[in-house]
């Protein structure tokens, strides 16, 4: 099965829970990267007063590469364990992966 890139965009207050879930399943996710990002747009819920002033909400982007079936299992696990987490995701095909 081909590899895919799984990107998760999660609220800052949920990111550690998602990271802990991923770390608990090294069979599905041998590693991942996380980066601070900002959520913009009409679908981003601005809750805190500071978010309303700035017009964006702090988020964390978590990315990992693996077999599509494994990445779909990760999505199901996050949905099952954190159903109210407000996680946005996408999957993209990967044409190459490795270490140099």
C-alpha positions, 0 to 999 in steps of 0.5 A: 500500500502506498504511503500518505502524509497525514496532517492534523491541525489541532487546538493548542490545548488538545495537542499534547493529548493527540501527541500522547495518543500517537506516541502510544501507537509506535506500530502505527506512527513511528515518528511525527513532527509538530509545528505551531500554526495559526487558524484563520477563516470562517470555520475557525472558532475564536473563543478567547478574547485575545483570539478575537482581537488577533483574528486567528486561533493558535493551533498545532500542526502534526504531520506523519507519513505511513501506509494509508491504512495505518493513517486512517486507523490513526484518524479513527483512534483520534476521533474515538479518543477525542471526539470533541477535539475539533481536529482538522485533517488531510491526507496526501499521497507521498511520492517519496520518503526516506533519510539522507 
